[in-house]
Amino acid sequence: MLPPLLLTVSCSVIRILNLPRSPVRYPIQVYEGYTERDEGQWIAQRIQDLAAVDPDFAYYRVAVLARTHRRASAVLGVLAKHRCLRHG
């Protein structure tokens, strides 16, 4: 199975721009839920799981890609509710 197009394009851009690579500590995960809320809860749980087992976990290194602004807004609302957003 081929990875989603967005992931393929992102990897290509990184290669073309010759961006520095950091050691992979957390694998890229692709998930599609039934609803925006379902996706947000899944993402929040993954973030909380990572933070619980890694004392050096850096919230700013987490990226979430969404297909639409509406979906991104809904996911952001769930992440805020679960206190998975950190600033600074």
C-alpha positions as CSV (number, residue, x, y, z in Angstrom):
1,M,0.0,0.0,0.0
2,L,1.4,3.4,-1.0
3,P,1.5,6.1,1.7
4,P,-1.0,9.0,1.3
5,L,-0.1,11.5,-1.3
6,L,0.5,14.3,1.2
7,L,3.0,12.2,3.1
8,T,4.8,11.3,-0.2
9,V,4.9,15.0,-1.2
10,S,6.2,16.0,2.2
11,C,9.0,13.5,2.1
12,S,9.9,14.7,-1.4
13,V,10.1,18.3,-0.3
14,I,12.4,17.4,2.5
15,R,14.7,15.5,0.1
16,I,14.7,18.3,-2.5
17,L,15.4,21.0,0.1
18,N,18.1,18.9,1.7
19,L,16.7,19.7,5.1
20,P,18.6,18.4,8.1
21,R,17.3,15.1,9.4
22,S,16.9,14.4,13.1
23,P,16.9,11.0,14.5
24,V,13.4,9.4,14.3
25,R,12.1,9.1,17.8
26,Y,8.4,8.8,17.0
27,P,7.1,7.2,13.8
28,I,4.7,9.0,11.5
29,Q,1.2,7.7,12.1
30,V,-1.7,8.1,9.7
31,Y,-5.2,7.8,11.1
32,E,-8.6,8.6,9.6
33,G,-11.5,8.6,12.1
34,Y,-15.2,8.6,11.5
35,T,-15.6,12.2,12.8
36,E,-13.4,15.2,13.5
37,R,-13.9,14.5,17.2
38,D,-12.9,10.9,16.8
39,E,-9.7,12.0,15.1
40,G,-9.0,14.7,17.7
41,Q,-9.5,12.2,20.6
42,W,-7.1,9.7,18.9
43,I,-4.5,12.3,18.4
44,A,-4.8,13.6,21.9
45,Q,-4.4,10.1,23.3
46,R,-1.3,9.5,21.2
47,I,0.2,12.8,22.4
48,Q,-0.6,12.0,26.1
49,D,0.9,8.5,25.7
50,L,4.2,9.9,24.3
51,A,4.4,12.6,27.0
52,A,3.8,10.0,29.7
53,V,6.7,7.7,28.7
54,D,9.3,10.4,27.6
55,P,10.4,12.9,30.2
56,D,12.1,14.9,27.3
57,F,8.9,14.9,25.2
58,A,8.7,18.2,23.2
59,Y,5.1,19.2,22.3
60,Y,6.5,21.6,19.7
61,R,7.8,18.7,17.7
62,V,4.4,17.3,17.1
63,A,2.7,18.1,13.8
64,V,-0.9,17.3,12.7
65,L,-1.9,17.5,9.1
66,A,-5.6,17.9,8.2
67,R,-7.4,17.8,5.0
68,T,-9.6,20.9,5.6
69,H,-9.7,23.9,7.8
70,R,-13.0,22.7,9.3
71,R,-11.4,19.4,10.3
72,A,-8.3,21.1,11.7
73,S,-10.4,23.5,13.8
74,A,-12.4,20.6,15.3
75,V,-9.3,18.6,16.1
76,L,-7.7,21.7,17.6
77,G,-10.7,22.1,19.9
78,V,-10.4,18.5,21.1
79,L,-6.6,18.9,21.7
80,A,-7.2,22.1,23.7
81,K,-9.9,20.2,25.8
82,H,-7.4,17.5,26.6
83,R,-4.7,20.0,27.4
84,C,-2.4,18.7,24.7
85,L,-1.4,22.1,23.5
86,R,1.7,23.8,24.9
87,H,3.1,27.1,24.0
88,G,6.7,28.2,24.2
